[in-house]
Amino acid sequence: MLLLLFFVLLIQFFTYWIFEPLAFFLEYVLEIRFLPIIALIGLILLFSSKNIEKQ
């Protein structure tokens, strides 16, 4: 039982250690104040494609 508890705590520790920086970064980037900047960059990338069909 203690061995099982040890493995569960070990898995939880490594999961936190791996995904916590990613979650912190996404929380920082996706804050509502950065939404206009992200939308502007997305629109620039969307309309700056060099493969636009010529009419």
PDB file of N, CA, C and O in Angstrom:
ATOM      1  N   MET A   1       0.822  -1.194   0.000  1.00  0.00           N
ATOM      2  CA  MET A   1       0.000   0.000   0.000  1.00  0.00           C
ATOM      3  C   MET A   1       0.869   1.263   0.000  1.00  0.00           C
ATOM      4  O   MET A   1       0.596   2.223  -0.721  1.00  0.00           O
ATOM      5  N   LEU A   2       1.906   1.238   0.814  1.00  0.00           N
ATOM      6  CA  LEU A   2       2.809   2.385   0.852  1.00  0.00           C
ATOM      7  C   LEU A   2       3.580   2.526  -0.458  1.00  0.00           C
ATOM      8  O   LEU A   2       3.881   3.635  -0.899  1.00  0.00           O
ATOM      9  N   LEU A   3       3.892   1.391  -1.069  1.00  0.00           N
ATOM     10  CA  LEU A   3       4.590   1.435  -2.352  1.00  0.00           C
ATOM     11  C   LEU A   3       3.691   2.054  -3.432  1.00  0.00           C
ATOM     12  O   LEU A   3       4.156   2.841  -4.256  1.00  0.00           O
ATOM     13  N   LEU A   4       2.433   1.702  -3.420  1.00  0.00           N
ATOM     14  CA  LEU A   4       1.481   2.283  -4.364  1.00  0.00           C
ATOM     15  C   LEU A   4       1.334   3.786  -4.126  1.00  0.00           C
ATOM     16  O   LEU A   4       1.316   4.566  -5.078  1.00  0.00           O
ATOM     17  N   LEU A   5       1.230   4.187  -2.879  1.00  0.00           N
ATOM     18  CA  LEU A   5       1.141   5.605  -2.538  1.00  0.00           C
ATOM     19  C   LEU A   5       2.406   6.355  -2.990  1.00  0.00           C
ATOM     20  O   LEU A   5       2.327   7.478  -3.489  1.00  0.00           O
ATOM     21  N   PHE A   6       3.560   5.721  -2.809  1.00  0.00           N
ATOM     22  CA  PHE A   6       4.813   6.329  -3.247  1.00  0.00           C
ATOM     23  C   PHE A   6       4.808   6.557  -4.756  1.00  0.00           C
ATOM     24  O   PHE A   6       5.194   7.632  -5.216  1.00  0.00           O
ATOM     25  N   PHE A   7       4.374   5.557  -5.538  1.00  0.00           N
ATOM     26  CA  PHE A   7       4.346   5.706  -6.988  1.00  0.00           C
ATOM     27  C   PHE A   7       3.341   6.753  -7.443  1.00  0.00           C
ATOM     28  O   PHE A   7       3.606   7.485  -8.396  1.00  0.00           O
ATOM     29  N   VAL A   8       2.205   6.837  -6.786  1.00  0.00           N
ATOM     30  CA  VAL A   8       1.210   7.853  -7.131  1.00  0.00           C
ATOM     31  C   VAL A   8       1.762   9.244  -6.858  1.00  0.00           C
ATOM     32  O   VAL A   8       1.613  10.140  -7.689  1.00  0.00           O
ATOM     33  N   LEU A   9       2.391   9.437  -5.718  1.00  0.00           N
ATOM     34  CA  LEU A   9       2.978  10.737  -5.400  1.00  0.00           C
ATOM     35  C   LEU A   9       4.125  11.075  -6.349  1.00  0.00           C
ATOM     36  O   LEU A   9       4.306  12.236  -6.716  1.00  0.00           O
ATOM     37  N   LEU A  10       4.891  10.074  -6.743  1.00  0.00           N
ATOM     38  CA  LEU A  10       5.979  10.300  -7.690  1.00  0.00           C
ATOM     39  C   LEU A  10       5.435  10.724  -9.053  1.00  0.00           C
ATOM     40  O   LEU A  10       5.973  11.639  -9.676  1.00  0.00           O
ATOM     41  N   ILE A  11       4.383  10.072  -9.518  1.00  0.00           N
ATOM     42  CA  ILE A  11       3.766  10.432 -10.796  1.00  0.00           C
ATOM     43  C   ILE A  11       3.180  11.836 -10.722  1.00  0.00           C
ATOM     44  O   ILE A  11       3.322  12.611 -11.668  1.00  0.00           O
ATOM     45  N   GLN A  12       2.530  12.175  -9.624  1.00  0.00           N
ATOM     46  CA  GLN A  12       1.974  13.516  -9.477  1.00  0.00           C
ATOM     47  C   GLN A  12       3.075  14.575  -9.458  1.00  0.00           C
ATOM     48  O   GLN A  12       2.911  15.649 -10.037  1.00  0.00           O
ATOM     49  N   PHE A  13       4.179  14.283  -8.805  1.00  0.00           N
ATOM     50  CA  PHE A  13       5.294  15.238  -8.749  1.00  0.00           C
ATOM     51  C   PHE A  13       5.864  15.487 -10.135  1.00  0.00           C
ATOM     52  O   PHE A  13       6.071  16.637 -10.524  1.00  0.00           O
ATOM     53  N   PHE A  14       6.121  14.416 -10.888  1.00  0.00           N
ATOM     54  CA  PHE A  14       6.697  14.589 -12.223  1.00  0.00           C
ATOM     55  C   PHE A  14       5.704  15.232 -13.189  1.00  0.00           C
ATOM     56  O   PHE A  14       6.108  16.002 -14.061  1.00  0.00           O
ATOM     57  N   THR A  15       4.429  14.934 -13.050  1.00  0.00           N
ATOM     58  CA  THR A  15       3.424  15.577 -13.890  1.00  0.00           C
ATOM     59  C   THR A  15       3.391  17.079 -13.609  1.00  0.00           C
ATOM     60  O   THR A  15       3.334  17.880 -14.542  1.00  0.00           O
ATOM     61  N   TYR A  16       3.426  17.461 -12.355  1.00  0.00           N
ATOM     62  CA  TYR A  16       3.467  18.880 -11.990  1.00  0.00           C
ATOM     63  C   TYR A  16       4.736  19.537 -12.498  1.00  0.00           C
ATOM     64  O   TYR A  16       4.696  20.659 -13.002  1.00  0.00           O
ATOM     65  N   TRP A  17       5.874  18.842 -12.367  1.00  0.00           N
ATOM     66  CA  TRP A  17       7.162  19.391 -12.756  1.00  0.00           C
ATOM     67  C   TRP A  17       7.242  19.608 -14.261  1.00  0.00           C
ATOM     68  O   TRP A  17       7.883  20.556 -14.716  1.00  0.00           O
ATOM     69  N   ILE A  18       6.592  18.730 -15.048  1.00  0.00           N
ATOM     70  CA  ILE A  18       6.637  18.843 -16.497  1.00  0.00           C
ATOM     71  C   ILE A  18       5.637  19.869 -17.008  1.00  0.00           C
ATOM     72  O   ILE A  18       5.984  20.695 -17.852  1.00  0.00           O
ATOM     73  N   PHE A  19       4.395  19.834 -16.511  1.00  0.00           N
ATOM     74  CA  PHE A  19       3.337  20.644 -17.101  1.00  0.00           C
ATOM     75  C   PHE A  19       3.124  21.999 -16.432  1.00  0.00           C
ATOM     76  O   PHE A  19       2.434  22.847 -16.998  1.00  0.00           O
ATOM     77  N   GLU A  20       3.684  22.232 -15.261  1.00  0.00           N
ATOM     78  CA  GLU A  20       3.477  23.513 -14.579  1.00  0.00           C
ATOM     79  C   GLU A  20       4.086  24.684 -15.336  1.00  0.00           C
ATOM     80  O   GLU A  20       3.424  25.716 -15.443  1.00  0.00           O
ATOM     81  N   PRO A  21       5.309  24.595 -15.872  1.00  0.00           N
ATOM     82  CA  PRO A  21       5.830  25.734 -16.648  1.00  0.00           C
ATOM     83  C   PRO A  21       5.007  26.020 -17.902  1.00  0.00           C
ATOM     84  O   PRO A  21       4.798  27.178 -18.261  1.00  0.00           O
ATOM     85  N   LEU A  22       4.540  24.961 -18.566  1.00  0.00           N
ATOM     86  CA  LEU A  22       3.705  25.145 -19.753  1.00  0.00           C
ATOM     87  C   LEU A  22       2.386  25.807 -19.388  1.00  0.00           C
ATOM     88  O   LEU A  22       1.927  26.700 -20.101  1.00  0.00           O
ATOM     89  N   ALA A  23       1.777  25.390 -18.303  1.00  0.00           N
ATOM     90  CA  ALA A  23       0.518  25.996 -17.871  1.00  0.00           C
ATOM     91  C   ALA A  23       0.729  27.446 -17.455  1.00  0.00           C
ATOM     92  O   ALA A  23      -0.115  28.295 -17.743  1.00  0.00           O
ATOM     93  N   PHE A  24       1.823  27.743 -16.794  1.00  0.00           N
ATOM     94  CA  PHE A  24       2.116  29.118 -16.398  1.00  0.00           C
ATOM     95  C   PHE A  24       2.310  30.005 -17.618  1.00  0.00           C
ATOM     96  O   PHE A  24       1.816  31.132 -17.655  1.00  0.00           O
ATOM     97  N   PHE A  25       3.037  29.496 -18.628  1.00  0.00           N
ATOM     98  CA  PHE A  25       3.276  30.260 -19.846  1.00  0.00           C
ATOM     99  C   PHE A  25       1.971  30.522 -20.597  1.00  0.00           C
ATOM    100  O   PHE A  25       1.732  31.641 -21.051  1.00  0.00           O
ATOM    101  N   LEU A  26       1.136  29.509 -20.729  1.00  0.00           N
ATOM    102  CA  LEU A  26      -0.138  29.693 -21.431  1.00  0.00           C
ATOM    103  C   LEU A  26      -1.051  30.641 -20.683  1.00  0.00           C
ATOM    104  O   LEU A  26      -1.756  31.438 -21.301  1.00  0.00           O
ATOM    105  N   GLU A  27      -1.049  30.567 -19.361  1.00  0.00           N
ATOM    106  CA  GLU A  27      -1.863  31.491 -18.573  1.00  0.00           C
ATOM    107  C   GLU A  27      -1.385  32.928 -18.773  1.00  0.00           C
ATOM    108  O   GLU A  27      -2.204  33.845 -18.840  1.00  0.00           O
ATOM    109  N   TYR A  28      -0.076  33.135 -18.867  1.00  0.00           N
ATOM    110  CA  TYR A  28       0.472  34.471 -19.065  1.00  0.00           C
ATOM    111  C   TYR A  28       0.162  34.998 -20.464  1.00  0.00           C
ATOM    112  O   TYR A  28      -0.229  36.155 -20.621  1.00  0.00           O
ATOM    113  N   VAL A  29       0.336  34.152 -21.481  1.00  0.00           N
ATOM    114  CA  VAL A  29       0.158  34.575 -22.865  1.00  0.00           C
ATOM    115  C   VAL A  29      -1.314  34.808 -23.193  1.00  0.00           C
ATOM    116  O   VAL A  29      -1.651  35.749 -23.911  1.00  0.00           O
ATOM    117  N   LEU A  30      -2.180  33.961 -22.672  1.00  0.00           N
ATOM    118  CA  LEU A  30      -3.587  34.021 -23.057  1.00  0.00           C
ATOM    119  C   LEU A  30      -4.425  34.930 -22.160  1.00  0.00           C
ATOM    120  O   LEU A  30      -5.653  34.839 -22.161  1.00  0.00           O
ATOM    121  N   GLU A  31      -3.778  35.796 -21.403  1.00  0.00           N
ATOM    122  CA  GLU A  31      -4.544  36.761 -20.624  1.00  0.00           C
ATOM    123  C   GLU A  31      -5.297  37.684 -21.575  1.00  0.00           C
ATOM    124  O   GLU A  31      -4.876  37.884 -22.714  1.00  0.00           O
ATOM    125  N   ILE A  32      -6.389  38.235 -21.118  1.00  0.00           N
ATOM    126  CA  ILE A  32      -7.271  39.001 -21.992  1.00  0.00           C
ATOM    127  C   ILE A  32      -6.589  40.253 -22.533  1.00  0.00           C
ATOM    128  O   ILE A  32      -6.970  40.738 -23.598  1.00  0.00           O
ATOM    129  N   ARG A  33      -5.591  40.791 -21.828  1.00  0.00           N
ATOM    130  CA  ARG A  33      -4.932  42.002 -22.321  1.00  0.00           C
ATOM    131  C   ARG A  33      -4.046  41.712 -23.522  1.00  0.00           C
ATOM    132  O   ARG A  33      -3.731  42.624 -24.287  1.00  0.00           O
ATOM    133  N   PHE A  34      -3.637  40.455 -23.702  1.00  0.00           N
ATOM    134  CA  PHE A  34      -2.810  40.099 -24.855  1.00  0.00           C
ATOM    135  C   PHE A  34      -3.643  39.625 -26.033  1.00  0.00           C
ATOM    136  O   PHE A  34      -3.090  39.343 -27.096  1.00  0.00           O
ATOM    137  N   LEU A  35      -4.950  39.529 -25.875  1.00  0.00           N
ATOM    138  CA  LEU A  35      -5.795  39.034 -26.951  1.00  0.00           C
ATOM    139  C   LEU A  35      -5.726  39.902 -28.204  1.00  0.00           C
ATOM    140  O   LEU A  35      -5.645  39.337 -29.295  1.00  0.00           O
ATOM    141  N   PRO A  36      -5.753  41.236 -28.130  1.00  0.00           N
ATOM    142  CA  PRO A  36      -5.637  42.025 -29.364  1.00  0.00           C
ATOM    143  C   PRO A  36      -4.304  41.815 -30.087  1.00  0.00           C
ATOM    144  O   PRO A  36      -4.265  41.789 -31.317  1.00  0.00           O
ATOM    145  N   ILE A  37      -3.230  41.668 -29.342  1.00  0.00           N
ATOM    146  CA  ILE A  37      -1.922  41.453 -29.964  1.00  0.00           C
ATOM    147  C   ILE A  37      -1.900  40.103 -30.672  1.00  0.00           C
ATOM    148  O   ILE A  37      -1.420  39.990 -31.800  1.00  0.00           O
ATOM    149  N   ILE A  38      -2.430  39.074 -29.992  1.00  0.00           N
ATOM    150  CA  ILE A  38      -2.469  37.748 -30.596  1.00  0.00           C
ATOM    151  C   ILE A  38      -3.359  37.747 -31.827  1.00  0.00           C
ATOM    152  O   ILE A  38      -3.016  37.127 -32.834  1.00  0.00           O
ATOM    153  N   ALA A  39      -4.505  38.435 -31.766  1.00  0.00           N
ATOM    154  CA  ALA A  39      -5.404  38.508 -32.913  1.00  0.00           C
ATOM    155  C   ALA A  39      -4.751  39.246 -34.070  1.00  0.00           C
ATOM    156  O   ALA A  39      -4.905  38.843 -35.223  1.00  0.00           O
ATOM    157  N   LEU A  40      -4.033  40.308 -33.785  1.00  0.00           N
ATOM    158  CA  LEU A  40      -3.349  41.069 -34.839  1.00  0.00           C
ATOM    159  C   LEU A  40      -2.272  40.224 -35.507  1.00  0.00           C
ATOM    160  O   LEU A  40      -2.155  40.226 -36.732  1.00  0.00           O
ATOM    161  N   ILE A  41      -1.499  39.514 -34.729  1.00  0.00           N
ATOM    162  CA  ILE A  41      -0.469  38.639 -35.293  1.00  0.00           C
ATOM    163  C   ILE A  41      -1.109  37.540 -36.131  1.00  0.00           C
ATOM    164  O   ILE A  41      -0.606  37.192 -37.199  1.00  0.00           O
ATOM    165  N   GLY A  42      -2.216  36.997 -35.643  1.00  0.00           N
ATOM    166  CA  GLY A  42      -2.923  35.967 -36.404  1.00  0.00           C
ATOM    167  C   GLY A  42      -3.442  36.486 -37.733  1.00  0.00           C
ATOM    168  O   GLY A  42      -3.336  35.798 -38.748  1.00  0.00           O
ATOM    169  N   LEU A  43      -3.998  37.686 -37.743  1.00  0.00           N
ATOM    170  CA  LEU A  43      -4.492  38.269 -38.990  1.00  0.00           C
ATOM    171  C   LEU A  43      -3.351  38.572 -39.958  1.00  0.00           C
ATOM    172  O   LEU A  43      -3.486  38.361 -41.164  1.00  0.00           O
ATOM    173  N   ILE A  44      -2.236  39.064 -39.438  1.00  0.00           N
ATOM    174  CA  ILE A  44      -1.087  39.335 -40.298  1.00  0.00           C
ATOM    175  C   ILE A  44      -0.585  38.038 -40.930  1.00  0.00           C
ATOM    176  O   ILE A  44      -0.290  37.999 -42.124  1.00  0.00           O
ATOM    177  N   LEU A  45      -0.488  36.985 -40.133  1.00  0.00           N
ATOM    178  CA  LEU A  45      -0.037  35.708 -40.686  1.00  0.00           C
ATOM    179  C   LEU A  45      -1.047  35.132 -41.665  1.00  0.00           C
ATOM    180  O   LEU A  45      -0.667  34.493 -42.646  1.00  0.00           O
ATOM    181  N   LEU A  46      -2.324  35.351 -41.410  1.00  0.00           N
ATOM    182  CA  LEU A  46      -3.361  34.822 -42.292  1.00  0.00           C
ATOM    183  C   LEU A  46      -3.328  35.489 -43.656  1.00  0.00           C
ATOM    184  O   LEU A  46      -3.460  34.816 -44.678  1.00  0.00           O
ATOM    185  N   PHE A  47      -3.155  36.801 -43.684  1.00  0.00           N
ATOM    186  CA  PHE A  47      -3.220  37.528 -44.942  1.00  0.00           C
ATOM    187  C   PHE A  47      -1.856  37.767 -45.593  1.00  0.00           C
ATOM    188  O   PHE A  47      -1.782  38.396 -46.648  1.00  0.00           O
ATOM    189  N   SER A  48      -0.787  37.278 -44.987  1.00  0.00           N
ATOM    190  CA  SER A  48       0.526  37.467 -45.594  1.00  0.00           C
ATOM    191  C   SER A  48       0.995  36.217 -46.331  1.00  0.00           C
ATOM    192  O   SER A  48       2.182  36.076 -46.626  1.00  0.00           O
ATOM    193  N   SER A  49       0.093  35.338 -46.620  1.00  0.00           N
ATOM    194  CA  SER A  49       0.457  34.105 -47.302  1.00  0.00           C
ATOM    195  C   SER A  49       0.917  34.421 -48.725  1.00  0.00           C
ATOM    196  O   SER A  49       0.318  35.244 -49.417  1.00  0.00           O
ATOM    197  N   LYS A  50       1.980  33.761 -49.142  1.00  0.00           N
ATOM    198  CA  LYS A  50       2.521  33.992 -50.486  1.00  0.00           C
ATOM    199  C   LYS A  50       1.828  33.106 -51.521  1.00  0.00           C
ATOM    200  O   LYS A  50       2.101  33.226 -52.716  1.00  0.00           O
ATOM    201  N   ASN A  51       0.936  32.220 -51.079  1.00  0.00           N
ATOM    202  CA  ASN A  51       0.280  31.293 -51.976  1.00  0.00           C
ATOM    203  C   ASN A  51      -1.117  31.765 -52.365  1.00  0.00           C
ATOM    204  O   ASN A  51      -1.961  30.946 -52.729  1.00  0.00           O
ATOM    205  N   ILE A  52      -1.372  33.051 -52.295  1.00  0.00           N
ATOM    206  CA  ILE A  52      -2.686  33.568 -52.652  1.00  0.00           C
ATOM    207  C   ILE A  52      -2.850  33.421 -54.165  1.00  0.00           C
ATOM    208  O   ILE A  52      -1.974  33.803 -54.942  1.00  0.00           O
ATOM    209  N   GLU A  53      -3.981  32.865 -54.559  1.00  0.00           N
ATOM    210  CA  GLU A  53      -4.224  32.649 -55.988  1.00  0.00           C
ATOM    211  C   GLU A  53      -4.342  34.003 -56.694  1.00  0.00           C
ATOM    212  O   GLU A  53      -5.001  34.919 -56.203  1.00  0.00           O
ATOM    213  N   LYS A  54      -3.703  34.105 -57.832  1.00  0.00           N
ATOM    214  CA  LYS A  54      -3.757  35.351 -58.597  1.00  0.00           C
ATOM    215  C   LYS A  54      -4.995  35.323 -59.473  1.00  0.00           C
ATOM    216  O   LYS A  54      -5.314  34.304 -60.087  1.00  0.00           O
ATOM    217  N   GLN A  55      -5.692  36.456 -59.527  1.00  0.00           N
ATOM    218  CA  GLN A  55      -6.942  36.514 -60.283  1.00  0.00           C
ATOM    219  C   GLN A  55      -6.728  37.060 -61.665  1.00  0.00           C
ATOM    220  O   GLN A  55      -7.679  37.177 -62.437  1.00  0.00           O
TER     221      GLN A  55
END
